Amino acid sequence: MENGFSNLSRRTFLKTGGALGALAVAGGGLAATDALFGEGVAEAHAEMQEKVTWGHCAINCPGRCALRVHTKGDEIMWVDTCTSSDADFDDLQPRACLRGRTYRQWANHPDRISYPLKRVEGTKRGEGKYEQVSWDEATQIIADKLKEVIGKYGNEAVYLAYATGVSATSSRPFHRLMNLMGGFLGYYNSYSTAQISCITPYMYGSKGSNGSSLSAGEDSKLILVFGSSPTETRQGGLTTHYDWVHLRERTKAKIYMIDYRMNDSIMGHSDGWLPINPGTDAALVAGIAHYLIKHDLVDLDFLHTYCVGYDEETMPEAYQGKNMSYKSYIMGEGYDKVEKTPAWAAKITGIPAARIEELAQEIGTTSPLYVTQGWGPQRRSNGEWTAWAIMALPCLVGQVGLPGTSNGTRENRNSPSLSSLPAGTNPVKTSIPCFLFTDAIDHGPEMTSKNAGIKGADKLSVGIKFLVNYAGNCLTNQHSDINRAHEVLADDTKCEFILGVDTVMCDSIMYSDIILPDLFRFEQTSQIATGSDHGYVITGTACTSPKFERKTAYEMATLVAEKLGVKDAYTEGKTEDDWIKELYEASRKKDGELPTWEEAVEMGVYTRRGKPVVSMKKFRDDSEANALATPSGKIEIFSEKLLQFTEGWELAEGDTLPGMDTLPAVPAYIPEWYGVETTTSEFPLALSGFHYRGRIHSSWGNIEQLKDVNPQEVWINPADADPRGIEQGDKVRVTNQFGIIELLAKVTPRVVPGTVAVSQGAWFEADANGVDVGGSINTMTTQRPSPLSKGNPQHTNICEVAKA
C-alpha cells in the first residue's frame, strides 16, 4: 500500500506529512491512536485483570532504568518505575526519569512501524514513501542484495552503522550474521567519546583508565568539574546523577563547575560557576600551570617519579635538549614560543587573569583535589588536547591515586558484567572512524591511514555499498552537516542498499530501502546491567504479545540467515530465550553474587552496593609493580608514541599549533577551526551544543508531551540579544555556512557572552526553503573530523542569530 504523499518533495513531506504519512505506511491505525491518547481505552479494559511486568530502558544513557509496565487486555495502560513503597527495595532504586515514564506514548505513537516496508519504486531515499511487504519478500530482498554486494565488491563493502537508539546487545545479531557471511567493514570510536578515548591511552595507557567514583570526592576539599552536568546528561537510575546529588549534599569541599553554561548541576550553588569560553579549557589549564610553575607549587617529586615529559629531566633521551617538554611549552621556550601566563589565558578563556591566579593558588595549596571532566569539552576540534590538558592538571600537583582525588578523566562507573550474544570473528580487519561513514560512502577508496585514520589497511579498497542501520538516527539527525549527509545517502548509486530497523519513522530511517519493525526491550525477554557507585541488573519479561508484525532483532536476523543458508550455524538450534538464559548462566559462573535466573526474573531488579573507587591507587602505591600500559610504564605528559604514530599524516590548516606541521606531543591549547578565536564578521558568535532533559540524543524527540515542557531553544546572553533586538520567546534564525535552523530564543545570563547554545538531538524538519524548523544543531555542524581521533567535533561552530 503506497502512502498518499507521492507528489510531495522530501522537505515538504517532512514538514506537513511526516507523522500522517508514516502512520499510513506503518499500519498503526486506530488501535495505536487510541492507545496513545487513551480515548476509550480505560472503558474498554475496566473489567480486565491488570498485569505488571518489569522491563528496562535501553537508550544510550547509562541509567538503564527500571520500568514497571502495567497492562490490561494485552495493551500498555501506563508505565512507572521503582517506588519507595516497594518492599523489595531499600534506598537503591534505579528509578526512571520523566522520559522513561513516557514510553507508553512512544510505544503507541502514530509513527510506530508495524510491518516490513519497501521504498516505493521510482522514489528517492529520504522522501519517506514506502509500501508494505511480507517478511518473506523483505528478507529475500535483503539476502539477495547482500550476496550481490559481497560477490561484486567483497565484504569490506558491507557496514553496520554506529547507532545509539537501542543500546543493549540488540544489534549483535546482525554482527553475528555478517560474520557468518564473511565479515564486514568495522568501525572504531563513538560520536560521544572519540577524542578522550583516543588520547587517554597515550597518557594513562588504557582508555579504560577511568577516574575515581564520585563518592570518592566526598573526602575532597576542592572539586573541579570541567564541562559535566550529571543531572542533565544522566538523569535516571543509580548512576552519575544519583552519585552527583549525594556528593553535592555530603561533601564539605568547594565545587567549581567550569562551563560556558550555568548548567543544572550547579543550580543552587551559583557561586561555584566559573564561566569560560567554550573550547578553551586547555588554555585555562595552561594559565594555571604557568602560575603553579612560577610559584613553585608543582609537585616535582610526583612528576619526576611517576611521569614522563613534564620537564627536561623527565623527557625521553632522544628528545632531551629540544624544548619539547610540557614545561617548555608552558614557559614559552618551545613549540609556539608563547609564554602561557594567566594574562594570556584570560584573553582566550574570558576568565580574568586575577581569577585564574586565585584558582591556581587554591589548586596548588589544597589537598585532596578531585578533578573530573565530562564529554562536552572533548567533543571539539581540539578535543584530544583539551581532554589531555584536564588530565594533566591533577598530575601537576600530585593529586592522583590518593584518597579524595581523581585523575582528571570522567568518573568511574561500576557494573555487574553480563555476557553478550557471541558475534563470532570478523574476517575483515579494516575499520574506519565511525564519524566518517558518509565519506566512506562518498569517496571510500580515497580514504587512507594518513588522511582519514583507516586502521587495518593502508586505505579502503571500496566504498560502503551495503549498510545496516539498526536503531539509529545517526545517518542524518545525529550526524554532522545533515544537508550533506542527505545528498550522500539519497544517491543510491553510491551506497546501493540500506537496511533500516527501528520502532518509529525518524529522519534517518527514511533513507532505507527496506525497513523492518522492531520491538522495544520491554516487549520481549531482555536483561541489562549497569551502575556507578552501585550496580544493578534488570531482568525483563514481555509486557504484551508482539503487535502487528514486529519482531526482535534476533528473529529478524534468523529469517535473513535462513534465506542465506546459514540458519543452523546462526541459531545453533537455540531460541532467543535459550541464548539469554545460557548467557546469564555464563555470567553467574564469573560472578557468584548474581541471583539465579529464576530469582532474577522474580525480583525484576537486582541491586548491590558498591564501594568508592580511587583511580590509580595501585599505581601510586607501587608504580613499578603496577606499571601503566604506556611505553614508559608511567604517566606520559609528553608522548613519543603519538609523534611516531602520526608521522607523515596529512593535516589541514588549524589542526595543529600555528607554524607546526606535526601534532603537538604535549597537552597544548590549539584554537578551534570555528571557535571564539576564529569568529568572523559574518558569523560573530560561537555556537555550542549540550544535552537536554527532554531527550537522550534524538530519542524521545518525537514525544509531544516532552517537547511541550522542553521546547527547543537557543540560549543567548542579554549582551548579545539586546543589540539584535531579540527578546525572550522570540522566534529566531541561527545561520552559518552549513545551514539554517529556526527555534525560540532563551535570553539568559546563564550562557557566556559571545556564545550561543543549542541542545542537541532535536528532530530535523526542513521546510520548503530548506530551513530546519525542528532546530537540530547538526544542520549547522561540520563533517570535518578532529585531527587525531578523527572524531565528532559537534560543539565547534560559529554562527549569527537574528529574529525570524
MORA-V572330 format. One record per residue. N is the residue number from 1. PSI is psi in whole degrees, -180 to 180 (NA if undefined). OMEGA is omega in radians with two decimals (none if undefined). Layout:
# MORA-V572330
n:psi:omega
N:PSI:OMEGA
N:PSI:OMEGA
This chain:
# MORA-V572330
n:psi:omega
1:114:-3.14
2:140:3.14
3:172:-3.01
4:27:-3.06
5:31:-3.00
6:-20:-3.11
7:5:-3.11
8:146:3.03
9:165:3.12
10:-46:-3.05
11:-40:3.09
12:-38:3.09
13:-44:-3.12
14:-34:-3.09
15:-45:-2.94
16:-22:-2.99
17:3:-3.00
18:-57:-3.06
19:-47:-3.11
20:-41:-3.14
21:-42:3.14
22:-36:3.11
23:-40:-3.11
24:-42:-3.10
25:-25:-3.09
26:-29:3.06
27:19:3.13
28:-41:3.01
29:-161:-3.02
30:-36:-3.12
31:-43:3.14
32:-40:-3.13
33:-46:3.10
34:-45:-3.09
35:-31:3.14
36:-50:-3.01
37:-10:3.05
38:-3:-3.08
39:118:3.09
40:-12:-3.06
41:-48:-3.08
42:-43:-3.13
43:-43:-3.08
44:-29:-3.04
45:10:-3.01
46:-37:-3.06
47:-2:-3.07
48:155:3.12
49:132:3.10
50:137:3.07
51:140:3.13
52:126:3.10
53:150:3.04
54:143:3.02
55:-171:-3.14
56:157:3.00
57:146:-3.10
58:18:3.11
59:167:-3.05
60:64:3.04
61:133:-3.07
62:-7:3.14
63:-40:-3.14
64:48:-2.87
65:157:3.12
66:133:3.06
67:134:3.05
68:110:-2.99
69:123:-3.13
70:125:-3.12
71:153:2.96
72:135:3.09
73:34:3.11
74:24:3.09
75:140:3.08
76:124:3.12
77:-45:3.10
78:165:-3.09
79:129:2.99
80:-158:-3.01
81:-166:3.07
82:145:3.08
83:164:-3.12
84:-16:3.14
85:-7:3.14
86:120:-3.08
87:-24:-3.05
88:2:-3.08
89:148:2.86
90:-139:-3.13
91:-4:3.12
92:90:-3.08
93:113:3.11
94:73:-3.05
95:141:3.10
96:148:3.04
97:-177:-3.11
98:-36:-3.14
99:-50:-3.10
100:-29:-3.11
101:-3:3.07
102:15:-3.10
103:-27:3.11
104:-40:3.13
105:-38:3.12
106:-47:-3.08
107:-31:-3.10
108:25:-3.09
109:146:3.10
110:-24:3.13
111:9:3.13
112:134:3.13
113:127:-3.02
114:-19:-3.08
115:158:2.97
116:140:-3.08
117:148:3.08
118:137:3.10
119:133:-3.11
120:131:-3.11
121:135:3.13
122:-7:3.09
123:160:-3.12
124:152:3.01
125:141:3.12
126:-17:3.13
127:-20:3.09
128:30:-3.11
129:114:-3.03
130:158:3.03
131:147:-3.14
132:138:3.05
133:169:3.12
134:162:3.04
135:-37:-3.14
136:-45:-3.13
137:-44:-3.10
138:-48:-3.09
139:-29:3.08
140:-41:3.09
141:-45:-3.14
142:-48:-3.12
143:-44:-3.13
144:-43:-3.12
145:-38:3.13
146:-47:3.12
147:-38:3.13
148:-46:-3.12
149:-46:3.14
150:-41:-3.14
151:-34:-3.06
152:-39:-3.00
153:-19:-3.04
154:168:-3.03
155:-19:3.11
156:-15:3.13
157:-5:-3.13
158:135:-3.05
159:134:3.02
160:111:-2.94
161:148:2.97
162:137:-3.14
163:156:-3.11
164:7:-3.05
165:-42:3.07
166:105:-3.00
167:77:2.98
168:-130:3.02
169:18:-2.92
170:-29:-3.13
171:-11:-3.09
172:-28:3.06
173:-36:3.14
174:-33:3.04
175:-44:3.14
176:-43:-3.13
177:-47:-3.09
178:-34:3.09
179:-34:3.08
180:-21:-3.13
181:12:3.08
182:1:3.03
183:-176:-3.03
184:162:3.06
185:124:-3.13
186:173:3.01
187:160:3.03
188:169:-3.05
189:175:2.97
190:166:3.08
191:-24:-3.04
192:-40:-2.87
193:23:-3.03
194:-46:-3.01
195:-45:-3.10
196:-36:3.14
197:-23:3.08
198:-44:-3.00
199:-28:-3.08
200:-42:3.11
201:-30:3.10
202:-33:-3.11
203:-47:-3.03
204:-6:3.04
205:-9:3.13
206:133:3.10
207:-7:3.02
208:7:-3.12
209:80:-3.10
210:167:3.08
211:-175:3.08
212:159:3.03
213:154:-3.12
214:-31:3.14
215:-26:3.08
216:-25:3.12
217:-12:3.11
218:-22:3.13
219:1:-3.07
220:165:3.02
221:-19:3.10
222:128:-3.12
223:123:3.08
224:124:-3.12
225:112:3.14
226:112:2.96
227:44:3.11
228:141:3.10
229:80:-3.04
230:-32:-3.10
231:-14:3.08
232:-42:-3.03
233:-24:-3.06
234:72:-2.93
235:-39:-2.95
236:180:3.04
237:-169:3.12
238:48:-3.09
239:-139:-2.90
240:-38:3.11
241:-48:3.14
242:-48:-3.10
243:-37:-3.13
244:-45:3.14
245:-43:3.11
246:-43:3.12
247:-47:-3.09
248:-31:-3.13
249:-30:-2.98
250:-32:-3.03
251:150:3.02
252:4:-3.09
253:155:2.90
254:141:3.09
255:125:3.04
256:122:3.09
257:112:-3.08
258:107:-2.98
259:155:3.07
260:-12:3.02
261:147:2.86
262:93:-3.03
263:171:-3.03
264:-23:-3.10
265:-20:3.12
266:-1:3.13
267:138:-3.05
268:-10:3.11
269:55:-2.98
270:-22:3.10
271:-13:3.14
272:0:3.14
273:125:3.06
274:95:-3.07
275:135:-3.12
276:145:3.03
277:136:-3.09
278:145:3.08
279:9:-3.06
280:16:-3.10
281:-38:-3.14
282:-32:3.07
283:-39:3.08
284:-46:3.13
285:-41:3.14
286:-42:3.10
287:-39:3.08
288:-44:-3.13
289:-40:3.13
290:-45:3.13
291:-44:-3.13
292:-42:3.14
293:-47:-3.08
294:-33:-3.08
295:20:3.06
296:43:-3.14
297:1:3.05
298:154:3.13
299:88:-3.08
300:-36:3.13
301:-45:3.12
302:-47:-3.08
303:-37:-3.13
304:-23:-3.12
305:-40:-2.95
306:-7:-2.97
307:158:3.03
308:136:2.95
309:4:3.11
310:-49:-3.12
311:-177:-3.10
312:-36:-3.10
313:-29:-3.08
314:9:3.12
315:148:2.98
316:146:-3.02
317:-40:-3.08
318:-15:-3.07
319:7:3.12
320:148:3.11
321:12:-3.11
322:8:3.14
323:44:-3.13
324:6:3.14
325:168:3.10
326:-42:3.13
327:-41:3.11
328:-40:3.09
329:-46:-3.08
330:-42:-3.05
331:5:3.05
332:22:-3.10
333:-11:-3.11
334:-176:3.11
335:-111:-3.04
336:1:3.10
337:28:3.13
338:126:3.13
339:128:-3.00
340:62:-3.12
341:162:3.02
342:-35:3.10
343:-41:3.06
344:-46:-3.12
345:-34:-3.11
346:-40:-3.12
347:-29:-3.10
348:-46:-3.01
349:-23:-3.04
350:1:3.09
351:128:-3.11
352:146:-3.11
353:-39:3.14
354:-36:3.13
355:-37:3.08
356:-42:3.12
357:-41:3.11
358:-43:3.12
359:-43:3.14
360:-39:3.11
361:-43:3.09
362:-45:-3.13
363:-41:-3.09
364:-14:-3.04
365:5:-3.09
366:131:3.12
367:137:0.00
368:150:3.08
369:130:-3.13
370:116:-3.14
371:129:3.12
372:160:3.10
373:150:2.99
374:-168:-3.12
375:-2:3.10
376:-48:-3.12
377:-28:-3.11
378:-12:-3.09
379:58:-3.04
380:172:-3.12
381:-26:3.09
382:23:-2.95
383:-32:3.13
384:-43:-3.10
385:-28:3.02
386:-50:-3.14
387:-42:-3.13
388:-43:-3.13
389:-43:3.13
390:-38:3.09
391:-33:-3.11
392:-27:-3.04
393:-52:3.13
394:-26:3.11
395:-35:-3.12
396:-31:-3.11
397:14:3.04
398:22:-3.08
399:62:3.12
400:136:3.04
401:7:-3.14
402:156:3.10
403:137:3.11
404:5:-3.13
405:171:2.97
406:176:-3.02
407:13:3.05
408:-5:3.05
409:-172:3.10
410:156:-3.06
411:151:3.13
412:145:3.02
413:138:-3.09
414:139:-3.11
415:143:2.92
416:151:-3.08
417:125:3.08
418:142:3.11
419:149:-3.13
420:163:3.07
421:126:-3.13
422:124:-3.14
423:-15:-3.08
424:-172:-3.10
425:132:3.12
426:114:3.13
427:-22:3.12
428:120:-3.07
429:-7:-3.13
430:140:3.09
431:158:3.14
432:158:2.95
433:132:-3.03
434:-29:-3.10
435:-18:-3.06
436:24:-3.08
437:-34:3.12
438:-34:3.04
439:-39:-3.13
440:-26:3.02
441:-45:-3.00
442:-44:-3.08
443:51:-3.06
444:-49:-3.08
445:-13:3.08
446:-8:-3.09
447:128:-3.09
448:176:3.08
449:-24:-3.08
450:-27:-3.10
451:-13:-3.07
452:9:3.08
453:27:3.09
454:134:3.11
455:149:3.11
456:-4:3.11
457:161:3.10
458:-30:-3.12
459:166:3.01
460:140:3.11
461:-20:-3.08
462:156:3.06
463:173:3.10
464:125:-3.11
465:-24:3.14
466:120:-3.04
467:134:3.04
468:123:3.12
469:95:-3.11
470:116:3.03
471:47:-3.10
472:137:3.01
473:29:-3.10
474:-4:3.06
475:-36:3.13
476:-69:-2.91
477:-44:-3.12
478:1:3.08
479:158:-3.14
480:157:3.11
481:68:-3.06
482:-39:-3.09
483:-40:3.09
484:-42:3.13
485:-40:3.11
486:-45:-3.11
487:-40:-3.13
488:-47:-3.06
489:-31:-3.10
490:-21:-3.11
491:99:-3.07
492:6:2.96
493:-13:3.11
494:-79:2.98
495:116:-2.94
496:-21:-3.13
497:133:3.08
498:122:3.03
499:125:3.10
500:136:3.09
501:124:-3.10
502:177:3.13
503:-34:-3.11
504:166:-3.14
505:94:3.04
506:178:-3.07
507:-45:-3.08
508:-37:-3.06
509:-22:-3.09
510:7:2.99
511:6:-3.10
512:150:3.00
513:-35:3.01
514:137:3.08
515:132:3.09
516:139:-3.05
517:121:-3.04
518:162:2.98
519:150:2.97
520:160:3.13
521:-34:-3.11
522:0:3.04
523:13:-3.12
524:167:3.01
525:131:-3.10
526:164:-3.13
527:143:-3.13
528:151:3.13
529:146:3.08
530:-171:3.12
531:-178:3.07
532:-104:2.98
533:-33:3.13
534:158:-3.10
535:159:3.09
536:158:3.09
537:133:3.08
538:125:3.12
539:116:-3.05
540:151:3.04
541:158:-3.07
542:127:-3.12
543:-29:3.11
544:171:2.97
545:156:3.11
546:130:-3.10
547:150:3.12
548:-123:-3.13
549:31:3.13
550:147:-3.11
551:165:3.03
552:163:3.11
553:-38:3.13
554:-42:3.12
555:-43:3.12
556:-51:-3.09
557:-33:3.10
558:-42:3.12
559:-41:3.10
560:-40:3.12
561:-37:3.11
562:-42:3.11
563:-29:-3.12
564:-5:3.11
565:21:-3.11
566:22:-3.07
567:-46:-3.08
568:-44:3.10
569:-32:-3.11
570:-52:-3.05
571:-24:-2.99
572:29:3.11
573:15:-3.07
574:143:2.98
575:171:3.11
576:-42:3.10
577:-38:3.08
578:-47:-3.14
579:-46:-3.09
580:-46:-3.13
581:-43:-3.14
582:-43:-3.14
583:-35:3.10
584:-40:3.10
585:-35:3.07
586:-36:3.10
587:-39:-3.12
588:-31:3.11
589:-29:3.12
590:-22:-3.06
591:92:-3.06
592:-13:3.13
593:-20:-3.10
594:144:3.09
595:169:3.05
596:165:3.12
597:-44:-3.13
598:-42:3.12
599:-40:-3.14
600:-43:3.12
601:-42:-3.09
602:-46:-3.09
603:-25:-3.14
604:-51:-3.11
605:119:3.08
606:126:3.13
607:154:3.00
608:149:-3.07
609:146:3.07
610:180:3.11
611:152:3.10
612:139:3.13
613:127:3.06
614:115:-3.08
615:135:3.00
616:24:3.12
617:-44:-3.12
618:-40:3.12
619:-41:3.14
620:-36:-3.14
621:-39:-3.11
622:93:-3.03
623:-22:3.13
624:-43:3.13
625:-24:-3.10
626:48:-3.10
627:146:3.10
628:163:-3.14
629:42:2.97
630:165:3.12
631:-35:-3.12
632:-15:-3.03
633:1:-3.11
634:176:3.01
635:127:-3.05
636:101:3.07
637:-23:2.91
638:133:-3.07
639:104:3.02
640:-34:-3.13
641:-40:3.12
642:-43:3.11
643:-45:-3.10
644:-41:-3.10
645:-36:-3.05
646:7:3.14
647:129:3.12
648:5:3.13
649:148:3.07
650:112:-3.08
651:146:3.09
652:164:3.12
653:131:-3.14
654:-6:3.13
655:-25:-3.05
656:-174:3.14
657:148:3.11
658:134:3.11
659:-4:3.13
660:149:3.06
661:10:3.04
662:164:3.11
663:140:-3.13
664:141:-3.09
665:14:3.05
666:163:-3.12
667:79:-3.10
668:165:2.98
669:121:3.10
670:120:3.11
671:144:3.12
672:154:3.06
673:-45:3.12
674:89:-3.07
675:-167:-3.04
676:-25:3.12
677:-5:-3.06
678:27:3.01
679:164:-3.12
680:172:3.09
681:-31:3.11
682:-39:-3.14
683:84:-2.97
684:-4:-3.08
685:142:2.95
686:147:3.13
687:125:-3.14
688:156:3.14
689:168:3.07
690:162:3.12
691:152:-2.93
692:148:-3.12
693:-28:-3.04
694:-9:-3.08
695:160:2.79
696:110:-2.95
697:-126:3.13
698:-4:3.12
699:137:-3.01
700:6:3.14
701:-9:3.14
702:8:-3.10
703:110:-2.99
704:-37:-3.13
705:-40:3.12
706:-35:3.10
707:-33:3.13
708:-38:-3.10
709:-9:3.09
710:67:-3.09
711:151:3.11
712:120:-3.04
713:159:2.94
714:123:3.09
715:129:3.13
716:134:-3.12
717:145:3.09
718:-33:3.14
719:-26:3.09
720:-30:-3.12
721:-42:-3.04
722:-50:-3.14
723:-14:3.12
724:2:3.13
725:27:-3.09
726:131:3.10
727:163:3.14
728:130:3.08
729:-5:3.09
730:147:2.97
731:128:-3.07
732:163:3.03
733:132:3.04
734:126:-2.98
735:140:2.91
736:-167:-3.01
737:-11:-3.09
738:-22:-3.12
739:-175:-3.11
740:134:3.01
741:154:-3.14
742:130:-3.09
743:-176:-3.11
744:154:3.10
745:132:2.98
746:102:-3.11
747:115:-3.00
748:142:3.03
749:4:-3.13
750:7:3.01
751:142:-3.04
752:147:3.07
753:147:3.13
754:-5:-3.13
755:139:2.98
756:155:-3.03
757:135:3.12
758:128:3.13
759:138:-3.10
760:156:3.01
761:-9:3.10
762:147:-3.06
763:127:3.10
764:132:-3.13
765:89:-3.08
766:136:3.05
767:-174:-3.05
768:-20:3.13
769:4:3.13
770:7:3.09
771:130:3.14
772:99:-3.12
773:-4:3.02
774:-23:3.07
775:32:3.11
776:124:-3.11
777:-25:-3.10
778:-4:2.91
779:-19:-2.99
780:7:-3.09
781:157:-3.06
782:147:3.06
783:-10:3.14
784:126:-3.07
785:161:3.03
786:153:-2.88
787:-36:-3.04
788:-54:-3.08
789:-14:-3.00
790:45:-3.05
791:-179:-3.03
792:113:3.13
793:52:-2.93
794:-25:-3.06
795:5:-3.12
796:95:-3.08
797:156:2.95
798:158:-3.02
799:178:2.92
800:150:3.14
801:135:3.12
802:157:3.08
803:139:-3.13
804:NA:none
